[in-house]
Every structure is written in C-alpha cells, then in structure tokens.
Amino acid sequence: MVSSYTRYVINKTITYTILWFLAAFLNFLLPRIMPGDPIGRYLETLYNMGQAATGGIAQVVPEAERLRQEVLHKFGLDQPPLTQFVYWFINFLRGDWGYSISFPNLPPVIDLVKQYLPNTLLLLLPSLVISWLVGNYLGAYMALKGGKIDKIGLSSMQFISLIPAYWLIIVLIFIFAVNLKWLPVSGRPAYIIPSMSWDYISALLKAWILPMTTITIIGIGGWSIGMRAYVIYQLNSNYIRYSRALGLPQRVLSRYAFRNAIIPQFTAFALSFGGLFAGNLLVEMVYGYPGMGSLLALVMSRLDIFSMQAIFTFTASMILIANYVADILYGFLDPRIRRGLTEAAG
Amino acid sequence: MRRVTRSASLGKITSRGISFIRESLIGELFTNKRFTLGFAIFMSLVLLGYIGSLFAYPDPWDISIYNPTKTNQCIEELRFLPPSPEHLLGTDQGCRDIYTWLVVGLKNSLWIAALAGLISTLVAMILGLAAGYKGGLLDDIINFSANFLIVIPMFIVLLMVVGYVPPQARTTMLVAVVIGLLSWPGPTRVVRSMVMQNKASDYVDVAKLMNFTSTEIMIKEILPNISSYIFLIYIQSFSAAIFAEVGIGAIGYGPFDAVTLGRAFNNMIGGGAVTIGAWWWFVPLGLVVVFLSYSLLLINLGLQHVFNPRLKLTVYAV
C-alpha cells in the first residue's frame, strides 16, 4: 500500500519535471522563431541615448553592423541554438537569469525579480486567504439556506466572478481615489526610492489596498460558486439523507456537509494560484502597482526578450510547483481518495 | 419529433402549431428563463454593435467630419468632451468619438471571439475524437499536451506569444487564431471524455458489426450524439475568447489593425478616463464586457438544463 502511494508521488514528480522542462524550452524557442529585432531595438535605444549625451553624432551608421556583432557575441547569440539553450538552462538553474536590456545599466534580471516579486506576493497571498475563507463561508451559507437567498446569491456571485479585474479596479479608483480622495490614483510610489523607511512602506500600503480589494472581491465570487455546488452535492448524498432520517438536528447535518465539501476546496486553493497570478498581472499593469505585472509590462514594452524569457519561465515554475504540491497533498487530505489512488496504482 | 398534421379548423392549427413549437427544441429553450434572459442580453449587445454603428461616425480614427478645422488634427476644444447629442459618450484624448469606438470595438471583438471559438472547438473536436476513440499512444500524447497547457493559465501563454510578436504583425486574424489555438485543452478533455463514454455504448458495437470504419463511426455515429455538448463548448470558448481579447487588448497587445473592445479599454486607460472622472467613458465599456460574458453564461446554463439536466460541464474561465 505504501509503495503504491510512493509510486504515485514518483510518477507525478517525473511528469512535472518533464512539464517544467517543456515550459522552459517553449520559452526559449518562442522569441527565436518570432519575427522582430530585439537587438536592433536595444542598439537603437543606446544610439538615442548616445545622441542625447553627445549632442547628436550621426557617425554611427557604418558602426552599426560591428556593434551588432559585438552585442550578439556579448550575449552569446552567435552560438548554435542548442548550445545557447543548454547554457541558458544551466544558468537559469544557477540563478543567473541574464541581464535586462530594458535599462541602460543592464541590471541582472534576478535582481529585478527580487525587487518586484515580494510586492506581488504581498498582494496575492492575503487576497487568496481572505477570498477563500469568505467565499467558502458564503457558498456554504447559500447552499444551506436555499430558496431566495440561494437564488439571488448565486446570480450575484456569478455576475461578480465575471467582472474583469482590471475594470473593477478602475471603478474602485474612481470611487475611492478620484471622488473620495482616500487613496492614491496610481499604485506607483514613483518619487520614493524602495527602502525600509516608513515613507516607503506607507506609500506601498496605500497603493496595496485597491488591487488587494479588487482581486479579493472577484475571488470571493469564484470560491462561493464552487463551495455552493459541493455543499449541495453533499446535502443530496445518501449519508445526509440517512442521518436526517435518524433525526439528527440540521446543525449537525450542516457540519457534516461542510466538512466533506471543504476538502476539494483545499486542493483548489493551491491550484488557483496560477490563475490568480495571471489575473493579477493585468490589475498591476493597470494600476501601476510595483509588482511582477508592472515589471512584465515594462520589459514587454521594450521587447526585452532576456527578461521576458526569465520572468515567464519563473512564473511557469511557480505555477507548476503550486500544482505539484496540490497533487501530492490531494491524497493526504482525503482518506477515501488516498485509498482510491493506492488501489488504482497498485 | 412529432409531425404536425393539417386540420380544417383554423383554431386547431394554431393550437397545434403552438404546442409543436413548445415541444420542439427551440421552443423548449425559450421556456427556460435563464436561456431567454441570456439570449435577450446577447442579442441586444449584437444589435448595439450593428444597429448602433449606424448612428456612429464611419471611421473611428477620422475626426475631420466633426472637426471645425476639417482636418484630422485634434484641437483643444474637442478633447475630453462630456456626452452630448453629437458625441453620445463624449470624446477622448485624441478627439475621437468614444461611442464609435465602443460599437466598432464590440463588433470586431464579437468577430474575433466567434472565429477563435470556432477554431478551438474544431481543434477540440478533432483531437477529442481521435484521443477518445483511438486511445493508445495518440491518446497519451494528446492528453499529456492538454494537461500541460491547462496547468499554465492560458492567459500567460497568450501574453507570452503576443508579447514576442512585433506590433505590425499582430493582425485581427492572427490574434483570433492564436487565441483559438491556445484554448483547445479544456474543451478537448471534455470531448475526449464524452467520446469515451459513447465508445462503450451499444450503438457503436452495432456499427462495428456492420463493418463501419472507425472514421465513419467517429463522424457519422459518435459526432451527432455529442453535437449538443460541442455547441456548449463553442459558447464557452466564445466567452473565454472575449475575455482573452479584452485582456491582452487592455494592456496594448491586441490587434494592431482594428479597433476592438480591448483596444478601447487600452485607449481608456491610456487617456486617463478615471483621473478626469469621465465615468461615461469607462462604465459603458466595462458593462458591455460584463454583460456579454454574463449573457453567454446564462445561455450556457440554460442550454445545459435543456440538453441534459444532469449534465455537469466544468466552466473553465481564463
């Protein structure tokens, strides 16, 4: 029995390793088969900056080809594709994610991620926990009450879950920032350099409230719809009918249904991370909150393929890890599923 | 289906006619409240796109028609106008008519969603049939790829693809095709499981005994049986494509050659509609998207109820 569960875990580990490798390869391949000239764009930026600095020297054109070769050599882009991939992949594992050509001083991409990722996690994790708790409570409440409450509740939750997050935040900005002037209109604490000073932290917290509220509200919609369906499923199951026939009070029945319905929501908690991350990117881009979304918007607008590659691979890795953990935990949370898995595997 | 017999009495014809409509599928659909409401909202949005554009200016980019200087040069007096009979939703930072952008964008977005939904449904249908019926290695490969693409949210892959495409290459057609080609995994899994259920049924065994080839069984026998589910899948894909297009459009990675809802969103965000307090600008845009998705959800729920009350299709949102 134990060995078959171990086999399940090993199986999942191998699958996810292959998936991760494929994701990394896809990320490496895509910018290379797409049309577009990122190096040209980079040289152009450098040229414009040089022109601004030197007062416009037009002698760069014959130099352009030599410069391009130099840049290609510097970034290792004159190597055969396979060699490039191997180097890139090994370097990615070692934490060397290349240099961002979005900025003139070529900062390492990993430093950028280290700077922006905490802000995104500060947004996602509390929002995930709050929307999970409130959504599950509301969903169970709707299912247990039934009748009008259920009908109106379900329709409004369906409606809420369909609101695009990047539009909801605009409406919230309009109400709380433009009209009431309680919060900043933009999440960009631009004039303050990131530090541990109180000025920076308070500016960040003020910028944090609106995107946090937005993704929490929309998350509540999705969670409550799922929970309602699970609780109704449990309420219609035989064990509840039997318990009701035995004359158990409704309070006890509700507790039974709730406990069984919450199990799939635990795994969904880990699985939802990817979708939440994706939805949050747009919210950050619209509001200018200094997180991964804003960073991605910046490097995408500058055709910075090195940063894009690293950020997308990193994002995919995070999502795959979350899914892997969910798959492994799946068996531990529900003894019935664990037995089912081991029986199926053995 | 019951055949309608002609009767001499006019009253009888009408009553039979009505009962015939009620018993037919379409009639039954309209007795479903959710479907009727969803269909009404959806059709009014389609009409807003088509009839509404009759009251709009012919070209969303051309401002010379209402510009006193008769040129396409934006002047200060025409910028950020509030709603008026001439500009139903005011004007934006480039003096362009917002109402025109809304209706033209709605029309184009509906087309993109229709095409993207069609592509993903077709791909899902072919792959799902092949994987579910043939099984074996083919099934393993298709199933693995579908599971792979489902793990990573479609929107991130989409962002990755359109992010690497240079702006002038991002045509309406390309965006529709890319959205369509990226959203097949969820639908494919649904089709695959449907096909696997049908494969085990008696009528397939009979067809095999009658020496039908597997292609014939797939197309002539199984496909008609799962067609109603495929229609549901199309509506879900349509809805997902609207979300995807508006999403990438809003951050400036939508089609380059046409005004879409996503482009209108991007213009609204870029123009700072919210900071100048122009609620007439961002409220209608958002409501159109929300009601479009909501109407499609209602249509889908209604159809599910009519096709099979016990059916549970997962709604895979973006």
HADDOCK unambig.tbl for C-alpha pairs under 7 A between the chains (distance, minus, plus):
assign (segid A and resid 19 and name CA) (segid B and resid 148 and name CA) 6.30 0.50 0.50
assign (segid A and resid 31 and name CA) (segid B and resid 164 and name CA) 5.63 0.50 0.50
assign (segid A and resid 34 and name CA) (segid B and resid 164 and name CA) 6.32 0.50 0.50
assign (segid A and resid 34 and name CA) (segid B and resid 165 and name CA) 6.03 0.50 0.50
assign (segid A and resid 35 and name CA) (segid B and resid 165 and name CA) 6.48 0.50 0.50
assign (segid A and resid 35 and name CA) (segid B and resid 166 and name CA) 6.67 0.50 0.50
assign (segid A and resid 36 and name CA) (segid B and resid 165 and name CA) 6.90 0.50 0.50
assign (segid A and resid 36 and name CA) (segid B and resid 166 and name CA) 5.47 0.50 0.50
assign (segid A and resid 159 and name CA) (segid B and resid 294 and name CA) 6.34 0.50 0.50
assign (segid A and resid 162 and name CA) (segid B and resid 290 and name CA) 6.20 0.50 0.50
assign (segid A and resid 162 and name CA) (segid B and resid 293 and name CA) 6.58 0.50 0.50
assign (segid A and resid 162 and name CA) (segid B and resid 294 and name CA) 6.75 0.50 0.50
assign (segid A and resid 163 and name CA) (segid B and resid 290 and name CA) 5.47 0.50 0.50
assign (segid A and resid 167 and name CA) (segid B and resid 286 and name CA) 6.10 0.50 0.50
assign (segid A and resid 170 and name CA) (segid B and resid 274 and name CA) 6.66 0.50 0.50
assign (segid A and resid 174 and name CA) (segid B and resid 274 and name CA) 5.60 0.50 0.50
assign (segid A and resid 174 and name CA) (segid B and resid 277 and name CA) 6.70 0.50 0.50
assign (segid A and resid 178 and name CA) (segid B and resid 275 and name CA) 6.19 0.50 0.50
assign (segid A and resid 178 and name CA) (segid B and resid 277 and name CA) 6.85 0.50 0.50
assign (segid A and resid 274 and name CA) (segid B and resid 152 and name CA) 6.70 0.50 0.50
assign (segid A and resid 274 and name CA) (segid B and resid 153 and name CA) 6.16 0.50 0.50
assign (segid A and resid 275 and name CA) (segid B and resid 153 and name CA) 5.72 0.50 0.50
assign (segid A and resid 278 and name CA) (segid B and resid 153 and name CA) 6.86 0.50 0.50
assign (segid A and resid 278 and name CA) (segid B and resid 155 and name CA) 6.46 0.50 0.50
assign (segid A and resid 278 and name CA) (segid B and resid 156 and name CA) 6.06 0.50 0.50
assign (segid A and resid 300 and name CA) (segid B and resid 163 and name CA) 6.14 0.50 0.50
assign (segid A and resid 316 and name CA) (segid B and resid 152 and name CA) 6.42 0.50 0.50
assign (segid A and resid 319 and name CA) (segid B and resid 152 and name CA) 6.67 0.50 0.50
assign (segid A and resid 320 and name CA) (segid B and resid 151 and name CA) 6.90 0.50 0.50
